[in-house]
Amino acid sequence: MKVAVVGATGMVGEVMLKVLAERNFPITELLLVASERSVGKQLNYKGEAHTVIGLQTAVDAQPDIAIFSAGGDTSLDWAPKFAEAGTTVVDNSSAWRMDPTKKLVVPEINASELTAEDKIIANPNCSTIQLVMALNPLHKKYQMKRVVISTYQSVSGTGVKAVKQLENEMAGIQGEMAYPYPINRNALPHCDVFLENGYTKEEMKLAREPQKILDDRKFSISATAVRIPTSGGHSESVNVEFQNDFELSEVRKLLNETSGVTVQDNPDTNTYPMPIYAHDKDDVFVGRIRRDETQRNTLNMWIVSDNLRKGAATNAVQIAEYLVENKLV
């Protein structure tokens, strides 16, 4: 099993290597791939040094699987070249997510749709993954009509430059800015770029990707995405209107029984999800589960997950695991 990690020197790439090692992914040959300026660098995997190679060298090596986290432009240019060489690409960028010819996969929900013919597979947006992990079992039971979501997203979702900006500001150091304003002691209602409709790209990903993953266009999602001064972990305030009524005890039971979801919901002991608890974990944490008392059949929840793990690296590795286990590569 020859595996390439494209974007291996980046923030998500580093977590991908960590997750591959933790989960003992069956690798016989590992190719660490990055842009030309990183070629020749040494990276460690399971105690062994590996030399970073360029994209064309990696294509020529014909890996079985290539896990990409190198940005949308790189994915648009290079994923088809890997696919033509017979490699199955799992892509973490937004490049292919809404392409009708590509599958958008959260393994616990829709990995069964994958076939050996799927040579480019899209990994959803980090905020989308944790949202659908919690919504999927409830949608099956009660049928969602409308979801209103506000996100509280960490700076690691933007990348190394944003993490450095926050650290600099906390230390009182003038430095390079990833955002148009300070992020320390602030909240920016601005994740990704603004579109003509006044929403950001991140907000529209949250509106559209869940419909594709759940294969249902009958529910709608309205999103507001906010960047906050936490270094890791995304949080979401979610209001869901269902077609059918529910019992809170049954909602908790359904979520508790969902693989990859952990319920943390006890106001008596101040038990609720927080980014500090989700750090370096793969589960999606759900709490503050309560009925919306202003509208029928409507539920409020608070959802937290490590955006670099289940929101990116772990989900991509789980897709790769499914491909191997089901002999699709």
N, C-alpha and C positions, 0 to 999 in steps of 0.2 A: 504494500500500500504506500504509494509515493504521494506525499501531501505537500502542497505549497501554501505558505501563508504570505499573502500579498499585502504589503503595508506592515510588515513585521516590526518595524522600528517605531511605529506610532503608538498612541495611548491604548487603543483597542487591540492592536496587534500584539502588544505585550501581554494583555489579559488573555488573548486567544492562546498564546503559548502556555501560559499558566494553566488555563482550563484544559487544554489538550493533555498536559502532563498529569494534572490531578485526576482526570478521568481515564488515564491510560489508553488513550486513543491508539488503535493499532497502526503505528507508523513504522515502515521499514526504511524509508528514506524521507528526510525532511528538507524542504527547500525554503529558505527564508529570503523573501523577495521585497525589494524596496526601490525607490527612485535612484537615479544614477548617482546622486550626491551621497547616498548611503552605501553604495556598492563597495564591498571590501571590508566593511565593518564586521566585527565579531559579536555574535549574540550567543547566549548560553541557553541550552535546552537539555534538561535532565542531566546536568553536570558536564555536558559536552559542548565544546565551542563549534559554532557554525558560522561560515562566512556568508554575508549577505550578497545575493546575486541580483542581476537586473531582470527586467520583465521578459525580454526576448530570450535570454538564456533559460528562463523558467519555462516558457512556452516550448522551446526546443527539447526540454527534458521530458515533456509529455506526462505531467503528474496525473494521478487518478482523480484527485480532488484538489481544487484551489479555493481557499477561503480568503475572500477579498475584504480588506478594510482600508482602502487607499483613496477614497473620494469618488464622487460620481463621474467626473471626467475620465479618470483612469479606468473605471469600470466600463464606461461606454466604449472606450477605445480598445481595451485589452480583454475583457471577458469573452467577446466573440472569437478572438484569436485563440484563447485557451480552449474554448468550446470546439472550434474547428480542428484542433489538435487531439480531440477526444477526451479532454478534461471536463469534469463536472464542476461548475463554478457555484459556490455559495457566496452571494454578494451582500455585503453589509451596508452599501450606500443606497441612496434613494433612486439610483439610475433606472432600475428595472421594475420597481415595485408596482407601478400602475400600468405597466405594459400588459395588455390582455393576453399576450402569448406566454407570459412568465408566471409561475406559481409564486405566491406570497405566503410564506410558511411559518407557522408556530407549531412545532412538532406535536405538542399535546392536543392540538385542535385539528390540524388538517394535513399532517404528513402523509396520510394514506392516499392523498391525491398524486403523490410523486410517482414518476415512472422513470425507466432508464433513458427515455428520450429527453427528459428535462435536463438540458446541459447548462442552463443558467437559472439558478433559483434565487429568489429575492428574500433577504432577511428584513423583517419589518422595522419601522422606526421604534426606537427604545420606548417611547411613551405609549405607543400603540400596543406593544407586546404585553406590558403589564396590565393595560386596560382590558384587552381581550381575554387574557388569562382569567380575570375575575368575572367578566361579563358572559363568557361563553356558557358556563353551566346554568346561569340564571336566564339567559336568552332561550336556551333549549326548553326550560321549564315554563317560563312566564311570557315569552315573546316581547322583546323590547319595541317600544314605539319611538322614544326620543331620549337621547343622552345629552346632558349638559356637563361639560368637564372644564375645570380650571386646573392647570398644572403648576407645580412649584419645582422647577428643574434646576439641577446643580450645574455648576460651571464646567464640570468635566464633560458634559454633553457637547460643549463647544470645542474642547480640546486643550492641549497643553498650554497654549498661549493664554487662555482664559483662567486656567488654574493659577498660572504665574501672576496674572493681573491681580487676582484676589489675594494671593500670598503677599505680593508687594504692597498692596493697599493696607492690609492688616498690619504690616511691619512699618508702614509709613514711608515706603520707598517709591520714588517716581520711576515708572517703567513703561514698557510697551503696553498699549491698550488693545484688548480683543473686542471690547464693547465701546459704544459711543459715549458712555458715561461710567463713573465709578460703579462697581458692583458691591463692594464692602458697605455694609449698613444701608443697603439699597435693594430695590426690586425692580427689574426691568420687564415691562409687559411687551417683550420683543425677543422672540426666539426665531432665528433664521430671518429671511428677508420679507419685507411687506409686499403683498400682491395687490393687483388693481382693485380687488373687492374689499380692501382694508384689513383682511386677515393676513397672518404670516404664513409662510410655507409650512411651518411646523403645525400650525392650527389646521391647515387643510389636509395634512397627512393624517392627523387624528380624525378628521371628518370622513376621509375616504377609505383609508386602509382597513379599518375594521369591517366594513361592508364586504370587501373582497375576501378577507380571511374567513369570515363567517358565511360567505356566499349568500348574502341576503341584502337586498337594496331597500327593504321595506321600512327599516328604521333610519332615523337621522341623528347626526351628532353635531353639536355646536361647541366649539372649543375656544378657550383663551389660554395661551401659553405664556408663563412668566418665569424669568430667570431669577434665582435667588442666591444669596452668598453662602451656599453649602458646597463643599468640594466634591461630593459624590452622592448619588442616590436621587431619584426623581420621586416626587409625591404628587398625588392627584386627588382633587375633590370631585366626586362623581355623583350626579343626580340622574337616576334612571326611571323613566316612566314605562310601565309594562302594560300589555293588553290585559293581562290577568292579575288578580290579586295574589298576595303571598302572605305567608307567616314568617316573622323574623327568625323563629327557631329553625324553620325549614331552609331559609336562606343561608344561615350559618352552617347548617348540616351539609348543604350542597357544596358550599365553598370548602369546608373541612375535608370533604371527600374528593376534592379535585387535586390531582397530582400536580405538584409545583406551586400550590397555594397554601399559605399558612394564615389562619385567622388569629388575630391579636385584638380581642375586643372585650374588655372588661373595665368599664368606667369606674367601678368601685375600687380597683387597684391601680388606676391610671395606666391601664394596659392598652396601648394603641401603637400602630406602626410608625416608625420614625427612620429617617435615612441612616442614623447612627447605628441602628440595629440591623438594617438591611445590608450594611457594608460587607462586601466580600462573600455574600450569600447568593444562592441561585433562586430561591423561592420568591414569589410575589406575596407581599403581606397585606392583609385586608382588615380594616377595623372601622370604628365609629359607624357601625351598621345600625341604621335607624330609619324609621318611616318618615317620609316627608308629610308633615301634618297639614300642608296647604293644598295637597292634590292627591286624588285617588291613585291607587296602584303605583305609588312612586317611592323610590328608595334612595337614601343617601349613603355613600360609602367613602372611605379614605384608603387609597391604594398606594403602596410604596414598594420600590424595587431598586436594586443596584443596576443603574443604567449601563454600566460597562460589562456586567456579567449577563444576567438573563436578558437585559435590554439590548445586548449586542453579541459579545463573544460566546457566551454559553448557548444561546439560541442557535447560533451558526454551527457550533460544534455538535449540538444535538441533531441538527439536520444532517450533518456529515455522518454521525453515528447511525441514523436511520438508513441512509443510503448504503452503508456498509452492511448493516445487519440484514437488510432486505435484498442484498446482492444487486443493487441498482448501479453500482460502479464496479 
